[in-house]
Amino acid sequence: MKHIRLRLLLMVALVIASCSKDESIPNIDNQQQTDEIQQKEPLNASEINQKINSVLNEKNDFNWSDVDEHTLWSAVLKGDSILTIGYGEEGESFSENKSEKLIATKNNIIKIVEETENYKTGKETLVEHEIINVIDVKVENLNTILKLKKIDGVRYMEPNGYNQYTAPQVNYLKSSSGCSKDGESINSAHYTTVSPNNAQVSWHFYEHNIPQAWNYSTGSGVTVGLIDTGVSQSQSLLNQKGFNDGVSNGRTVQKYGTFIDSSWWWSSNYDGPHDKCGHGTAMASTIAAPRNDNGMPVGVAYNSNLVAYRATEDVVLNDYHERKGVSDALTQLGNRSDVKIISMSIGYMWSIGNIKDAVKYANSKGKLIFAAGGTSTNFTNWYGVIFPATMSETVAVTGITDGAYYETCGTCHEGDKIDFTIIMEGDNNTSKAPPVLGFYNNERRYTGGSSVATATTAGIAALVWAKHPNWSKSQVLDKLKQSSHLYPNKHSSFGYGIIDALAAVQ
């Protein structure tokens, strides 16, 4: 018995000794790894992109948490030394009234940054976001990232100024629904005129029974928020006086700007509400252009109100000011009780933390958020659905052709995140596309891709909500699903399919 007890004591002693030894080794190893990382030179843009591309190829998705601290630090340096930090507990994306714990967490992060970077935070080194639990700080020292990685209360760290991603196989900067201020000659076969005389209805509206739905609803009383490149001040039909014309009346259009045009990331030089790209003007036209006798295209919800934000310079969110502009627009629209719907025909290849947090905030406020599934060049649309359409808090839309069965438009993305499809391109690569108001008065143009598909769906949702003003966003979304071609099934690439607007408002 004594021998057994002795053996047990020896075993326990060995286990304790073993545990003590194992605990000490990682500390030494971690310190050695830290020293080795600190001695490395930062990666160049090509090397950073190679690591990003490797993760994309493996996961078909990318988050900055997928790379090591050295790569993150390198991207921060290449992105104007901007480190965006989401703080709080996991899932604590926003807070209208920050708790003492949240404030203490934020202050601790700032303290670590100040100590490690050897500066006192001020206007040019710290930007705080309202509502969402995010700060942007100037970081040049790798040790700052290493220290922040070890503390509680850091949800994510991202190089939000990094915009040099140019890997050709996933470069979708040349969007077919991107910037254009040029008017075009519109084929008369691509629209139908209705009363008032010469009001032009896009051919693709009839594919979704939108004109028939107007017998039940025109969007009156519903306010749609548009986050895009703004709305042209040179298009009078999308300014207050022209917005109320013909049978479109008693409504408002408001314009705001959250995009900052500056080479300084900390600048507050807001660029105003007016479109300089053309994309936002086309989306505003699709949603809410007036129905009058001017011989111009009419919008889906031609009696809805519109709140348009110039939050981005173009459709690709590859700049710090664009990302912050979209985030700010989302929180501001989230705070408006009159806004029911938000339409975003913009995006990026992977998740952007401060936009993700802002989407969650707007969603928590009952907003029905539509996002474009993605539009690319013909040789890059192999990539799946883009952010923020990948989020469960958004409703993802893509465009298809008018062929016999579902086929994405030549430049549209598809995937299991898609919820709805809109017919917006002729089959067999025909040139047919939806006509919209041009950038300037008395001009029209064609537009396409998942962008116009998203704006069209936002307009249909406005028709439904106007018919049922007391409904919640869940009820409106359920009605859209039930009125779609593939419901109750959901296709792996096209969601619930083509929406029947007439069925949705009956």
Long-range contacts (C-beta under 8 A, 24 or more apart in sequence): 34-146, 37-68, 37-69, 37-70, 37-142, 37-146, 38-142, 38-143, 38-146, 40-70, 42-70, 42-73, 42-74, 42-77, 42-78, 43-70, 43-71, 43-74, 43-75, 44-74, 44-78, 45-78, 45-164, 45-166, 47-74, 48-74, 48-75, 48-78, 48-162, 48-164, 49-164, 49-165, 49-166, 49-167, 52-165, 52-167, 53-167, 53-169, 53-170, 56-170, 56-349, 56-350, 60-383, 60-384, 61-350, 61-351, 61-390, 62-349, 62-350, 62-351, 63-156, 63-350, 63-351, 64-156, 64-157, 64-158, 64-159, 65-156, 69-142, 69-145, 69-146, 69-149, 70-142, 72-145, 72-157, 72-159, 73-139, 73-142, 73-145, 75-159, 75-162, 76-139, 76-145, 76-159, 76-161, 76-162, 77-140, 78-159, 78-162, 78-164, 79-159, 79-160, 79-161, 79-162, 79-163, 79-164, 79-320, 80-161, 80-265, 80-320, 81-138, 81-139, 81-140, 81-161, 82-136, 82-137, 82-138, 82-139, 82-159, 82-160, 82-161, 82-265, 82-320, 83-136, 83-137, 83-138, 83-139, 83-144, 83-145, 83-157, 83-158, 83-159, 83-160, 84-134, 84-135, 84-136, 84-157, 84-158, 84-159, 84-160, 84-353, 84-354, 85-109, 85-134, 85-135, 85-136, 85-137, 85-148, 85-154, 85-156, 85-157, 86-132, 86-133, 86-134, 86-154, 86-155, 86-156, 86-157, 86-158, 86-353, 86-354, 86-357, 87-133, 87-134, 87-135, 87-153, 87-154, 87-155, 88-133, 88-153, 88-155, 89-153, 89-155, 90-155, 92-133, 92-155, 93-132, 93-133, 93-155, 93-356, 93-357, 93-360, 93-361, 94-131, 94-132, 94-133, 94-331, 94-357, 94-358, 94-360, 94-361, 94-364, 95-131, 95-133, 96-131, 98-133, 102-133, 105-152, 105-153, 106-133, 106-135, 108-151, 108-153, 109-135, 109-148, 109-151, 109-153, 109-154, 110-135, 110-137, 112-144, 112-147, 112-148, 112-151, 113-137, 113-139, 113-144, 113-148, 116-141, 116-143, 116-144, 116-147, 117-141, 117-144, 123-266, 124-264, 124-266, 125-266, 127-265, 127-266, 127-324, 129-324, 129-327, 129-328, 129-331, 129-354, 130-328, 130-331, 131-331, 131-334, 131-335, 131-358, 131-361, 132-327, 132-331, 132-354, 132-357, 132-358, 132-361, 133-357, 134-327, 134-353, 134-354, 134-357, 136-160, 136-265, 136-320, 136-324, 155-353, 156-353, 158-352, 158-353, 160-320, 160-323, 160-324, 160-352, 160-353, 160-354, 161-265, 161-319, 161-320, 163-318, 163-319, 163-320, 165-318, 165-349, 169-380, 170-349, 170-380, 170-383, 171-377, 171-380, 172-316, 172-349, 172-374, 172-375, 172-376, 172-377, 172-380, 172-381, 172-383, 172-386, 173-316, 173-318, 174-376, 174-377, 175-315, 175-316, 175-375, 175-376, 175-411, 175-449, 175-451, 176-375, 176-377, 176-410, 176-411, 176-448, 176-449, 177-279, 177-282, 177-315, 177-345, 177-375, 177-411, 177-447, 177-448, 177-449, 177-450, 177-451, 177-452, 178-277, 178-279, 178-314, 178-315, 178-316, 179-229, 179-277, 179-278, 179-279, 179-314, 179-315, 180-278, 180-279, 180-439, 180-445, 181-232, 181-277, 181-278, 181-438, 181-439, 181-440, 182-278, 182-438, 182-439, 182-445, 183-438, 183-439, 183-440, 183-443, 183-444, 183-445, 184-438, 184-444, 184-445, 184-446, 186-435, 186-444, 186-445, 186-446, 187-431, 187-432, 190-432, 190-433, 190-434, 190-435, 191-297, 191-435, 193-295, 194-291, 194-298, 196-246, 196-247, 196-291, 196-292, 196-293, 197-293, 198-293, 198-294, 198-295, 199-246, 199-291, 199-292, 199-293, 199-294, 199-295, 199-296, 199-298, 200-295, 200-296, 200-297, 200-298, 200-435, 200-444, 201-297, 201-298, 202-297, 202-434, 202-435, 202-436, 203-432, 203-434, 204-402, 204-422, 204-423, 204-424, 204-434, 204-456, 205-300, 207-402, 207-423, 207-498, 208-422, 208-423, 208-456, 208-460, 208-498, 208-499, 208-500, 208-501, 209-500, 209-501, 209-502, 209-503, 210-300, 210-459, 210-460, 210-463, 210-501, 210-502, 212-501, 212-502, 213-460, 213-463, 213-501, 213-502, 213-504, 213-505, 214-463, 216-463, 216-467, 216-502, 216-505, 216-506, 217-463, 217-464, 217-466, 217-467, 217-505, 218-247, 218-291, 218-301, 218-302, 218-303, 218-304, 218-463, 218-466, 219-288, 219-300, 219-301, 219-302, 219-303, 219-304, 219-459, 219-462, 219-463, 219-466, 220-250, 220-251, 220-303, 220-304, 220-466, 221-304, 221-305, 221-466, 221-469, 222-301, 222-304, 222-305, 222-340, 222-341, 222-462, 222-465, 222-466, 222-469, 223-304, 223-305, 223-306, 223-307, 223-336, 223-338, 223-339, 223-340, 223-341, 224-287, 224-288, 224-301, 224-304, 224-305, 224-306, 224-307, 224-339, 224-340, 224-341, 224-342, 224-343, 224-458, 224-459, 224-462, 225-307, 225-308, 225-309, 225-329, 225-333, 225-336, 225-339, 225-341, 225-342, 225-343, 225-367, 226-280, 226-283, 226-284, 226-287, 226-306, 226-307, 226-308, 226-309, 226-342, 226-343, 226-455, 226-458, 227-309, 227-311, 227-312, 227-326, 227-329, 227-330, 227-333, 227-342, 227-343, 227-344, 227-346, 228-275, 228-279, 228-280, 228-283, 228-284, 228-308, 228-309, 228-310, 228-311, 228-312, 228-315, 228-343, 228-344, 228-345, 228-346, 229-275, 229-276, 229-277, 229-278, 229-279, 229-280, 229-281, 229-310, 229-312, 229-313, 229-314, 229-315, 230-255, 230-257, 230-259, 230-272, 230-273, 230-274, 230-275, 230-276, 230-277, 230-280, 230-281, 230-308, 230-309, 230-310, 231-255, 231-273, 231-274, 231-275, 231-280, 231-281, 231-284, 231-306, 231-308, 231-310, 232-274, 232-275, 232-278, 232-281, 232-439, 232-440, 233-274, 233-275, 234-439, 234-440, 234-441, 235-281, 235-285, 235-437, 235-438, 235-439, 235-440, 235-441, 236-441, 237-285, 237-289, 237-290, 237-292, 237-294, 237-296, 237-437, 237-441, 238-281, 238-284, 238-285, 238-288, 238-289, 238-306, 238-437, 242-290, 243-288, 243-290, 243-306, 244-290, 245-290, 245-292, 245-294, 246-290, 246-291, 246-292, 246-293, 246-294, 247-291, 247-292, 247-302, 247-303, 248-290, 248-291, 248-292, 248-302, 248-303, 249-303, 250-303, 251-303, 251-304, 251-305, 251-306, 252-305, 252-306, 253-288, 253-305, 253-306, 253-307, 253-308, 254-305, 254-306, 254-307, 254-308, 255-307, 255-308, 255-309, 255-310, 256-307, 256-308, 256-309, 256-310, 256-329, 256-332, 257-309, 257-310, 257-311, 258-309, 258-310, 258-311, 258-324, 258-325, 258-326, 258-328, 258-329, 258-332, 259-310, 259-311, 259-312, 259-313, 259-321, 259-322, 259-325, 260-321, 260-324, 260-325, 261-313, 261-321, 262-321, 265-320, 265-321, 271-310, 272-310, 273-308, 273-309, 273-310, 274-310, 275-310, 275-439, 276-313, 277-313, 277-314, 278-439, 278-445, 279-314, 279-315, 279-345, 279-451, 280-308, 280-310, 281-437, 281-438, 281-439, 282-436, 282-437, 282-445, 282-447, 282-451, 282-452, 282-455, 283-343, 283-345, 283-447, 283-451, 283-452, 283-454, 283-455, 284-308, 284-437, 285-436, 285-437, 286-434, 286-436, 286-447, 286-452, 286-455, 286-456, 286-459, 287-343, 287-455, 287-456, 287-458, 287-459, 287-462, 288-459, 289-436, 289-437, 294-442, 296-437, 296-442, 296-444, 297-435, 297-436, 297-437, 297-444, 299-459, 300-455, 300-456, 300-458, 300-459, 300-460, 300-462, 300-463, 300-501, 301-459, 301-460, 301-462, 301-463, 301-466, 303-466, 304-459, 304-462, 304-466, 305-338, 307-333, 307-336, 307-339, 309-333, 312-346, 315-345, 315-346, 315-347, 315-375, 315-451, 316-346, 316-347, 316-348, 317-346, 317-347, 317-348, 317-352, 317-355, 318-348, 323-352, 323-354, 323-355, 324-354, 326-355, 326-358, 327-354, 327-355, 327-357, 327-358, 328-358, 330-355, 330-358, 330-359, 330-361, 330-362, 331-358, 331-361, 331-362, 333-362, 333-367, 334-358, 334-361, 334-362, 334-364, 334-365, 334-367, 335-365, 339-367, 340-366, 340-367, 340-368, 340-462, 340-465, 340-473, 341-367, 341-368, 341-369, 341-370, 341-458, 341-461, 341-462, 341-465, 342-367, 342-368, 342-369, 342-370, 342-458, 343-370, 343-454, 343-455, 343-458, 344-369, 344-370, 344-371, 344-372, 344-388, 344-394, 344-454, 345-371, 345-372, 345-450, 345-451, 345-452, 345-454, 345-455, 346-372, 347-371, 347-372, 347-374, 347-386, 347-387, 347-388, 347-389, 348-386, 348-387, 349-383, 349-386, 349-387, 350-387, 351-387, 351-388, 351-390, 352-387, 352-388, 355-387, 355-388, 356-387, 356-388, 356-391, 359-388, 359-391, 359-393, 359-394, 360-393, 363-393, 363-394, 366-472, 366-473, 367-473, 368-395, 368-461, 368-465, 368-473, 368-476, 368-477, 369-393, 369-394, 369-395, 370-394, 370-395, 370-397, 370-454, 370-457, 370-458, 370-461, 371-395, 371-396, 371-397, 371-454, 372-396, 372-397, 372-398, 372-449, 372-450, 372-451, 372-453, 372-454, 373-397, 373-398, 373-412, 373-413, 373-414, 373-415, 373-417, 373-418, 373-450, 373-453, 373-454, 374-398, 374-412, 374-413, 374-450, 375-399, 375-411, 375-412, 375-413, 375-448, 375-449, 375-450, 375-451, 376-411, 376-413, 377-411, 378-410, 378-411, 381-408, 381-410, 381-411, 381-412, 381-413, 383-413, 384-413, 384-414, 384-415, 384-417, 385-413, 385-414, 385-415, 385-416, 385-417, 385-418, 386-413, 389-417, 389-418, 390-417, 395-419, 395-420, 395-457, 395-477, 396-420, 396-495, 397-421, 397-422, 397-450, 397-453, 397-454, 397-457, 398-422, 398-450, 398-453, 398-494, 399-423, 399-424, 399-425, 399-448, 399-449, 399-450, 399-452, 399-453, 400-424, 400-425, 400-494, 400-498, 401-425, 401-426, 401-427, 401-428, 402-426, 402-427, 402-432, 403-427, 403-428, 406-491, 406-493, 406-494, 406-497, 408-493, 409-448, 409-449, 409-450, 411-448, 411-449, 412-449, 412-450, 412-453, 413-450, 414-493, 414-494, 415-492, 415-493, 416-492, 416-493, 418-491, 418-493, 418-494, 418-495, 419-481, 419-495, 419-496, 420-457, 420-480, 420-484, 420-495, 420-496, 420-497, 420-498, 420-499, 421-453, 421-494, 421-495, 421-497, 421-498, 422-452, 422-453, 422-454, 422-456, 422-457, 422-498, 422-499, 423-498, 424-448, 424-449, 424-452, 424-453, 424-456, 457-499, 460-499, 460-501, 460-504, 463-501, 463-504, 463-505, 464-504, 464-505, 467-505, 479-504, 480-504
